[in-house]
Amino acid sequence: MTLRERVAELMPRAQADLAQMVTFRSVHDAAQFPVSGCDDMVDWLIGAFTEAGLSDVAAHVTADGSKAVTGVRPGPPGAPTVLLYFHHDVQPPLGEDAWHSSPWQLVERDGRWFGRGTADDKGSIAVVLTALRALGSADGAQLPVTVKIVGEGSEEQGTAGLEDFVPKHPDLLRADAILVLDSGNIAVGRPTLTTSLRGVADLVVTVRTAQTVLHSGMFGGPAPDALAALVAMLATLRDAAGNTTIDGLDADGHWAGADYPPDRFRTDAQVLDGVDLLGDGSVSDMLWARPTVTILGIDCPPVVGSSAAIQPQARARLNLRVPPGMDPAAARDKLIAHLTAATPWHAQVTFEPGGLGAPFAGSLGGPAFDAMGRAMHAAYGRDLETQGQGGSIPLCPVFQETFPDAEIMLLGVCEPECRIHAPNESVDPSEVQNMALVLATFLGEYAAG
């Protein structure tokens, strides 16, 4: 039986694994969900990976209270070591009434598997288990390389549990190649490595103009309006075409990898008919090679319940994303300087810096990269492509700093139709099957050199 046939034969088991994992409400947020959901998920992982032939499978409590799962399956002496990363926590449902079926039950519909975590990132766990089983999980079966796993329990909350754990346990996790299974293909059936992640810097800006709320009839006109001042400041962050315009920040980079066709992006992003896409670069340039600032929220009176009043204070939370090669802290300093210069009427403005995440550039060459190219071509029948990702995975730079000689690659089962983080998240079963074949093939190709 060929490796492809073994993976295909294991797909009912993969579906059953994923169905079980989806039932665990593993949201790392005790204020919203019982801790038992995360604990049950961890217990299941320990049993599943032990059954798949790994030894020393164990849970480790990290600095934020979440649990990391590790294990190892030794290969032949002198063989390279591959570390497989995934996360076993999930996003909250974000409104169960918006789901067409329960977020905590795997449902097959229109050729896809629906449920919270089916793609992000429990689908990748199913990929790893299926690949290991395809290579043989019986007692005495030996993989062509040494395989280690590390599963994170708080990735979606961004509370840095594993970012603290990795540098403190380098010997436990050290590897020649690190596969971060928390990404995916540019589209179904198109094998893709994510080679670029934007960095992130958050900022809260507060504008004050008066000591109290003022009646708009009695004081409107000469009285300075904090909300209007904030709106004017925020409006300077983009030009008429939608390009980011922060003074001193380079915003004309170009992406050299796979193109993201505008029509497909409009569909993936569900942009309304007639509404323009932003920027004068390509979609790929704007997503992966240029900085962008997003207004995440504004504190001001809601329309319903608002009164005829001039606001003495308003604030906004901003999210700045920067491409590899750009320092997020320095970029945030430029954002602060820009907003300070743009403040009208000598209004008082203060800034509260939030979290920082470094950008990341992955491997584009080396034995593991070459082996991955062969494995993806064998599984999909076409050459791999490269894409960037607008989001950030702060753990990737930590891996890079802790293991500077390791080749690091990002892949997985997510593609635009998965709608990760949104209601009705789903995964295409063919991506689970093909990525399991990719992983199983890669381990052999990497060992062969």
ChimeraX attribute file (.defattr): number of C-alpha atoms within 10 A of each C-alpha:
attribute: neighborCount
match mode: 1-to-1
recipient: residues
	/A:1	5
	/A:2	8
	/A:3	14
	/A:4	18
	/A:5	11
	/A:6	17
	/A:7	26
	/A:8	19
	/A:9	14
	/A:10	17
	/A:11	19
	/A:12	11
	/A:13	15
	/A:14	25
	/A:15	19
	/A:16	13
	/A:17	19
	/A:18	24
	/A:19	22
	/A:20	15
	/A:21	28
	/A:22	23
	/A:23	19
	/A:24	23
	/A:25	25
	/A:26	27
	/A:27	24
	/A:28	29
	/A:29	17
	/A:30	11
	/A:31	7
	/A:32	9
	/A:33	14
	/A:34	14
	/A:35	16
	/A:36	14
	/A:37	17
	/A:38	25
	/A:39	19
	/A:40	15
	/A:41	20
	/A:42	25
	/A:43	13
	/A:44	16
	/A:45	22
	/A:46	20
	/A:47	13
	/A:48	15
	/A:49	26
	/A:50	18
	/A:51	15
	/A:52	22
	/A:53	23
	/A:54	21
	/A:55	16
	/A:56	12
	/A:57	20
	/A:58	18
	/A:59	19
	/A:60	15
	/A:61	14
	/A:62	19
	/A:63	14
	/A:64	16
	/A:65	13
	/A:66	23
	/A:67	24
	/A:68	23
	/A:69	23
	/A:70	25
	/A:71	23
	/A:72	22
	/A:73	23
	/A:74	19
	/A:75	17
	/A:76	12
	/A:77	9
	/A:78	9
	/A:79	16
	/A:80	20
	/A:81	25
	/A:82	25
	/A:83	22
	/A:84	22
	/A:85	21
	/A:86	26
	/A:87	24
	/A:88	29
	/A:89	29
	/A:90	27
	/A:91	22
	/A:92	21
	/A:93	22
	/A:94	12
	/A:95	10
	/A:96	14
	/A:97	11
	/A:98	13
	/A:99	17
	/A:100	12
	/A:101	16
	/A:102	17
	/A:103	27
	/A:104	20
	/A:105	19
	/A:106	24
	/A:107	16
	/A:108	15
	/A:109	10
	/A:110	8
	/A:111	10
	/A:112	18
	/A:113	24
	/A:114	29
	/A:115	28
	/A:116	33
	/A:117	33
	/A:118	35
	/A:119	33
	/A:120	30
	/A:121	25
	/A:122	25
	/A:123	32
	/A:124	32
	/A:125	31
	/A:126	27
	/A:127	28
	/A:128	27
	/A:129	22
	/A:130	29
	/A:131	28
	/A:132	23
	/A:133	20
	/A:134	23
	/A:135	20
	/A:136	16
	/A:137	20
	/A:138	11
	/A:139	9
	/A:140	8
	/A:141	12
	/A:142	16
	/A:143	21
	/A:144	22
	/A:145	22
	/A:146	22
	/A:147	21
	/A:148	23
	/A:149	24
	/A:150	23
	/A:151	22
	/A:152	26
	/A:153	33
	/A:154	27
	/A:155	25
	/A:156	21
	/A:157	14
	/A:158	16
	/A:159	16
	/A:160	19
	/A:161	22
	/A:162	28
	/A:163	20
	/A:164	15
	/A:165	18
	/A:166	20
	/A:167	15
	/A:168	12
	/A:169	11
	/A:170	13
	/A:171	9
	/A:172	14
	/A:173	23
	/A:174	18
	/A:175	22
	/A:176	18
	/A:177	24
	/A:178	25
	/A:179	20
	/A:180	23
	/A:181	25
	/A:182	22
	/A:183	23
	/A:184	27
	/A:185	23
	/A:186	21
	/A:187	16
	/A:188	18
	/A:189	16
	/A:190	19
	/A:191	28
	/A:192	25
	/A:193	26
	/A:194	24
	/A:195	20
	/A:196	26
	/A:197	29
	/A:198	30
	/A:199	27
	/A:200	29
	/A:201	23
	/A:202	21
	/A:203	22
	/A:204	19
	/A:205	20
	/A:206	20
	/A:207	23
	/A:208	22
	/A:209	22
	/A:210	17
	/A:211	9
	/A:212	12
	/A:213	14
	/A:214	18
	/A:215	14
	/A:216	15
	/A:217	10
	/A:218	10
	/A:219	12
	/A:220	14
	/A:221	10
	/A:222	6
	/A:223	16
	/A:224	21
	/A:225	25
	/A:226	26
	/A:227	24
	/A:228	16
	/A:229	23
	/A:230	25
	/A:231	15
	/A:232	15
	/A:233	18
	/A:234	19
	/A:235	13
	/A:236	16
	/A:237	21
	/A:238	17
	/A:239	13
	/A:240	10
	/A:241	11
	/A:242	14
	/A:243	20
	/A:244	23
	/A:245	19
	/A:246	23
	/A:247	17
	/A:248	11
	/A:249	18
	/A:250	14
	/A:251	20
	/A:252	15
	/A:253	14
	/A:254	15
	/A:255	19
	/A:256	13
	/A:257	16
	/A:258	14
	/A:259	15
	/A:260	16
	/A:261	11
	/A:262	13
	/A:263	11
	/A:264	12
	/A:265	15
	/A:266	16
	/A:267	13
	/A:268	14
	/A:269	12
	/A:270	9
	/A:271	13
	/A:272	9
	/A:273	8
	/A:274	6
	/A:275	8
	/A:276	11
	/A:277	15
	/A:278	16
	/A:279	17
	/A:280	12
	/A:281	17
	/A:282	17
	/A:283	20
	/A:284	23
	/A:285	23
	/A:286	24
	/A:287	24
	/A:288	26
	/A:289	27
	/A:290	25
	/A:291	29
	/A:292	24
	/A:293	21
	/A:294	15
	/A:295	14
	/A:296	12
	/A:297	12
	/A:298	17
	/A:299	12
	/A:300	14
	/A:301	13
	/A:302	8
	/A:303	7
	/A:304	6
	/A:305	6
	/A:306	9
	/A:307	11
	/A:308	12
	/A:309	17
	/A:310	23
	/A:311	23
	/A:312	18
	/A:313	24
	/A:314	22
	/A:315	21
	/A:316	20
	/A:317	19
	/A:318	21
	/A:319	18
	/A:320	20
	/A:321	29
	/A:322	31
	/A:323	30
	/A:324	19
	/A:325	13
	/A:326	19
	/A:327	17
	/A:328	24
	/A:329	18
	/A:330	12
	/A:331	22
	/A:332	24
	/A:333	14
	/A:334	16
	/A:335	22
	/A:336	21
	/A:337	14
	/A:338	19
	/A:339	22
	/A:340	18
	/A:341	12
	/A:342	18
	/A:343	18
	/A:344	16
	/A:345	11
	/A:346	13
	/A:347	18
	/A:348	15
	/A:349	19
	/A:350	13
	/A:351	16
	/A:352	11
	/A:353	16
	/A:354	14
	/A:355	11
	/A:356	18
	/A:357	21
	/A:358	25
	/A:359	25
	/A:360	24
	/A:361	19
	/A:362	20
	/A:363	17
	/A:364	14
	/A:365	11
	/A:366	12
	/A:367	16
	/A:368	27
	/A:369	20
	/A:370	15
	/A:371	21
	/A:372	22
	/A:373	22
	/A:374	20
	/A:375	26
	/A:376	25
	/A:377	16
	/A:378	17
	/A:379	22
	/A:380	17
	/A:381	13
	/A:382	14
	/A:383	15
	/A:384	18
	/A:385	18
	/A:386	18
	/A:387	24
	/A:388	26
	/A:389	19
	/A:390	23
	/A:391	16
	/A:392	19
	/A:393	23
	/A:394	22
	/A:395	22
	/A:396	23
	/A:397	21
	/A:398	19
	/A:399	21
	/A:400	17
	/A:401	12
	/A:402	17
	/A:403	20
	/A:404	12
	/A:405	11
	/A:406	21
	/A:407	22
	/A:408	26
	/A:409	23
	/A:410	23
	/A:411	20
	/A:412	31
	/A:413	33
	/A:414	28
	/A:415	23
	/A:416	17
	/A:417	16
	/A:418	24
	/A:419	17
	/A:420	21
	/A:421	17
	/A:422	16
	/A:423	22
	/A:424	21
	/A:425	22
	/A:426	28
	/A:427	28
	/A:428	23
	/A:429	20
	/A:430	16
	/A:431	26
	/A:432	27
	/A:433	23
	/A:434	22
	/A:435	30
	/A:436	32
	/A:437	27
	/A:438	25
	/A:439	24
	/A:440	26
	/A:441	23
	/A:442	25
	/A:443	25
	/A:444	16
	/A:445	20
	/A:446	23
	/A:447	20
	/A:448	12
	/A:449	10
